[in-house]
Structure formats: structure tokens, C-alpha cells
């Protein structure tokens, strides 16, 4: 899925979203839809999905939780050498998502209704300007602020001088009333994080997302303990155990979380409940994804009492989408809670074919 323009961030430059479309068919003709993130290797993810397919075939889709547990055990745990909770989440998220869609279609209910019903009427998203230069980012930030986004979020971690200039220009562009967040994507050690947060204090930063390395709870806790600005954990939290450790160590003021990290909707909600018990809000995370993930995340977000009011959406980065409906155009920084049955998605078959052709061409050109 090509992006409108190159996406610049601390880890490099990304030009497209690689995803794997997942369809689950029942014997009475119902089809559930989901998607997996295809990085770093689509072939590797597909191989594991085929193994999961063999485990699931012939079973009732309403055994979703048990099936996902069995897939994890047999694919990643049974040999005792590859528990891989993070990689398994990426592999199984699309399959689990498709099963929820299938269950909703079978019952005529939206996924959020199957989860107990919506406690939110709408989901609020931050404006996410991107670009190579501070000037480009600031121009896009101004447009997003004027379009109604109350929270603006920028990528930093690209070098101290450049980071400061990005934040300075964006603050000028959006004015003093809008909230400004930044994400160094793990590129700051605690000492550097403390220094940069001090320097950026004059720009009234609302929150700093995952400044330190994702493997160290203590590093993030050290930053939070000395920071005048709220600190969010992102890549640090994939599993319920990660969430418990972050809450116990008081390492974050917020947890940024996505379906592809947790392995799907059920574990996403489990993590969110742990955070809720600790008084911590959940901010939706975006990855390389199509509108399928946008819709699935919207459904689960509707059920969260501790949902943040400035969440991430990546759909706007795409040149075009494979989702024909529902309409995913964010208006005034918000999307309503979406309807069912299931996820309520209609795919554009021509766009699916076009995306598959682009994947095959990329595979041919780059091996």
C-alpha cells in the first residue's frame, strides 16, 4: 500500500505499508476479514499463518480465545526455545481480527457489541504531520490544527538540532492552545531525554512517547521520575505482563497500544484493563496498516473507558485504501464509533488486486 509521500522518522524512511490480507471462511459462506503487518518478511508471516490455519480449520470461530491460545502454544511455546510473545502477536493479530469479524457477521452484531457495547460515542485522533523538513511538517501541522485536531503529534529523534527546530516551528504553526506531542522512537538514552525535554519545555509539550529503548522498563521509569512532561510507553508494552510491569514500576503516564502488538482484540482489552486498574489511559497506536486495522481498532476503542482523547491513525498516509466502506475520513479530528455487522468492512476488490500486483512487482524488483 503506497504512501502519499516518504514517511520520515527516527528509524529511517518508509515508503509504503506492507500488509497481509487474512480471510477466514465458514462452511455456510460467511467470510471474516483481518490483516497482519507483513514486516520484516511477508513470507515468514505467511508461513506461520499457514501453520495457524491447520490448527483452526474445522473448528467453531466462537472458540476464538481457545484457538489463539493453542496457536501460540503450538507455534511458539511447545518446544521451549521460541516463546516469542511479540512476534506471535504480529502473526496472530490478523487471524484473531478476522474471527471477530466473522462472529459479528454470524450474529448480526458489531464487534464492539460483542465486546459488551460501546462506552464511547466517537474516537478522537491527533493530527500527524510528516515530512523531511521542519517547514513541511509545520505547514501540515497548521492545516491539521485548522481542520479541528486538538492534539498534534510529531516524530523526532532525528538529531538534537533538527528535533528542536521541528518542535519550534510546529508550535508556532499551531499556536499556544493546541496540545503538542512528540515521539523520539527510542532514540534517547535517559540523560539525553532529560536534556531534550528541558530544552523543549518552552514549547509546552503535552507528552513524550517512548524516548528510551523498548527493552528497559527502568530506563523509562528513570526518565518519568525526572520529567516535568508526561511520558508514554509504546514499544515497551506488547503483553499483559509488560503492562503490569510498567504500571508496577510507575514507568509511564500513558500506554500507547495497537492490535498488532498485542496479537488482537482480546489481549488488547486485557492490557487496557490492567492499565485502567492503575489509573492509566490507553492511546491507540498505528502501524503499517490499511483501513481494516483502522476499523478494528475503532471497534475495540469504543469499549474502553480509559481511552485517550488524542489517538494515532495511519490511514491518512496511504495513497489509496483497499477498504471501500465505511468512510474513514476523519472530520474535526474524530471518527464516530463504526457500525457492523462484524467490523462492517466492504473491500474494494480492484484495489486489493492492485495492491497485490504492487507487492509482486516489489518482490521482483528487490528480490
N, C-alpha and C positions, 0 to 999 in steps of 0.2 A: 504494500500500500504506500505509494509515493507521498512524501511530504510536499507542501507548497513551496517550501524553501529549506535549505540546510538548517538543522537544529544544532545550535552551538551550546555546549555545556562543559562542565569541568572534566568530563571523561573523554571529550573529543567532539566529533561532528557526526550527526546521524542524518541520513537522507530518506529513510523510509521505515515503515513498521512491518516487521516480518511476523506473520501470524499463521496458525494452522486452524482451518475451519473444521469443527467437530460436529457431526450429525449422528444422532442415536435414533434408530428406527425400531418401532414396535411391530408385533405381528398383525396389529389391526390398523397399520398405516400412519400412526402418529409419528412425527419427527421432532426431536428436541435439538436445539441449536446452541452451540457454545464455541469458544475459541481458546487456543493455547498460544502463549508467546513462543515464537519459533527460534529464539536465540539461546545459546550461541550457535546451535546446529539444528536446523529443521529436521534433518534425517534422524538425529538422536532422539528428539522428542517424539517423532512419528513411530520410531521403533518401540519406545516404551508404551505409546498409546496402543499399538497392536497387541502388546502383551496384556495390557489392561482390558482390551476388547475381549480377549479369550476368557478372562475371568468373569466378565459381566454378561456375556451372551447367554440367553436363556433365562435370565433372572428378571424379577419384577423390578421396574425402575423405582418403585416406592421403597426398595431396600437400599436406597442411595447411601445412607450413612454406613451401613454394614459393608456394602460393596467397596466404598472408598477405603475403609479400614483394611479390607482384605487385599485390595490393590497395593496399598502402601506396604503391608506386611510381606506380601509375596514378591514384590518387585524390588524393595529397598531394605528390608529388615531381616528376612528369613536366614540369610547367610551370615549375618552378624558383622559384616565388614562394610556395609554401604547403607547406613540408615538414611542419610541424605534428606533430611526433612525439608530443606529449602528447594532443592532440585525437584523433589517429588511433588511439591506444591505447584510448581510451574507445569509439570507433566499432567497432573490430575485436574487442574482448575477447569479446563475446558470441558472435560468429560463430566465433572460434577455439575457444572453450569448447565450443560445440555440435559442432564437428568432432571434438574429443577424445572427447566422449560417444558420438558415432556410431561412431568407430573402436573404442572399447571394446565397444560392443554388437555390432559386426560380428564381433569376435574372442572374445566371451565373457569379456573381461578387465576388471578395474577400471582406471580411468585411472592410478592410482599404479603398477599393474603394468606398464602400457605405458611408463611413465617409468623403469623399472628396478627397481621394487619399493620397498616401504616400509622406511625405516630408523628410523621412529618407530612405537610401538605406539598412541600416543594424542597428542592435541594439547591443550595447556593454554591456557586463556583467562583474561584478567584480568576481575575484576568491574568493570563500567562503570556506576556510578550516575549518574543525570541528574536535573535539576530546576532550578527557578528560584532557590531559596534554599539557603543552606548547610545549614539544618536538614533540608530534604527530601533533599538529596544525602547528608548524613551518615547519615540514617536508612536509606536504601537501601544505603549502603556497609556499614553494620553487618550488615544482612541478608545481603549477598553474602559478607562475611568469614565469617559464621557458617555459610554454605552450603558453604564449603570453598575459596573463591577465595584463593589465597596472594598475589596481586597485585591491588591496587585502583588504578583509573585515573580521574582526574577532569579535566574541562575547566576551564581558567582563561583568562586573557586578557580578562576582563570588567571590569577595573578593579582597581587595586592592593589597595584595602581589601577588596573583595569576594573577590578571589583568596586573600588571606591568611586570611580568615575561613573560606572553603571548605576550604582545606588544614588549618587548625587543627581545625575541627570533625570533619573526616573522620579525621584522625589519632587524635583522642580516641575516635571511634566504633569504629575497627578495632583499636585497641591498638598496642603497640610492635612486635609481632613480624611483622605483615603488611607487605609492601612497598607503597609508595605512589608512584605516578607521576602526572605532570601534563602537560597539553598546552595551551599558550597559542595554538596555531594561528596562528603567525607574527606575533603582535601585540606582540612585544617587540623593540625595537632592542637592539644589543649592550650598551649602557650600562644600559638598563632591565633587561635579562635578568640582568646581573651583580648589580644591586641586589636584584632579586626572589629570585634564587637564594640570595644571602646571607641575606636575611630568612627564607627558608623552610628554611634549614639545620637549625634546631632541630626541624623536623618529620621529619627523616630521609628526604629524598626519594630514591627509587631511581633515577629517570630523568626528564629533561625532554625532551619531544618537540617538535621544530621550533619553537623560540621565535622565530626570526628569519624574515625574508622569504624565500620559497622560491626567488627568483631569484639569491640571493647565497651561493655556497659560502664565500667569505671571511668573511662575517658570522657564519656558523655556526661556522667554524673559530676565529674570534676568541673566541666565547663558550666553546667547548670548551676552548681553551687556558688559560682563566682560571677554569674552573668546577670546584668540588670534587665536583660531581654529574655522573653520566653524561649525555651529550647524544645524542639520536637525530635522524636526518634522516628526514623524511617527505615532504612535498610537494616537496622538493628533488630526489628521485630518482624518475624515471619510466623512463629508458632505461639500457641498459648503459653508455653514455657518461657519464651522470650519476653512476652508481655508481662508475665508475673515477675520476672527478674528486673525489668525496667521499672515497674511500679514499686517493687520492694526496695530497690536501690535509690528511689526518687531521682531517677536519671533524666526524666523528661516531663514537660508540662503538657505535652500532647503526643499522640501516636498517629503517624501517617501510615495508612494501611491500604493494600489493594487485594483483590481476589486472587491474583496470580502469585502473590507472595504466600498467602495462607493456604492455597490449594482449593479454594472455592468458597461458596456462600456459608456453609455450616461452620467451618472453622473461622471464617471472618467474624461471624457473630460471636463465637466463643471468645475470641480475642477482645472484641468490643465489650463484652460483659465483664471481663477481667478489668479492663480499663475503667469502665463505669463504676465498678466497686471501689476503685482507687480515686475516683473523682477526676478522671482524665478523659478528655474528649478525643474522638476519632476524626481525623481528617482523611478524606478519600485520596488515594494515591492513583496516579495514572502511569501507564507503561506504553509499550509499543502495542497498539490495540486499534480495533475498529469500533464502530458503534455497538457491536454485540456486547463488549465489555462495558461500554458506557451505560447501556440499558440495564444489564445485570447488576451493575454497581448501584444504579439509581434505585432499583427494587430493594436491595438489601439496606441501602442508606435510609430509605423511608421508614424502616423499622427500628432505627437506632435513636434512643432518647439522648445519647451523648454525641450526636453528630455535630461537627464543627460548622460554622457558617461561611467558611471560605475553602472550598474543596477543589481538588485538581481534576481537570478534564483535558484529555489529549486529542479528542476528536477534531478540534478546530485546526490541528496541524496538518490533517490529511488533505491531499488534493481533491479526493473524492472518497466516498464510502461505499461499502457493499450493502449497507442497510438502507432499504427503500423507505421503510416506516418503522417506528414513529419518527416524527420530526424532532431532530436533536439540536436544532438551532437554539442556543442559549439566548434568552431575552432578558435584559436588565440583570445579567449575572445569575439567572435562575432557570431551572427546568422544573416543571411540575412532576409529581410522582406519576410515573408512567403506568399505562393500563396493560392488562393481559388479554387473552389467557396466556399463561406461562409468562415468558418475557415480553410477549406481544410484538415480536420482531417479524418483519417481512423482508427477505433478502432480495437484492437486485441480482438476478442470475447472470445478466450480461456483465455486471461489474465483478462478480465472483470469477467469471471466466477471464476477464481482463486481468485481474489480479494474479490468477494462476499463470497466465501467459507471461506476465512480467517476472514472476518468480522463476519460471523455466528459462527465460532469457538471461536473467541474472546468473542462474546456475551455469548456463552455457558459457557466458562471458567471463565468469570469475572462477569457474571450476567448483 
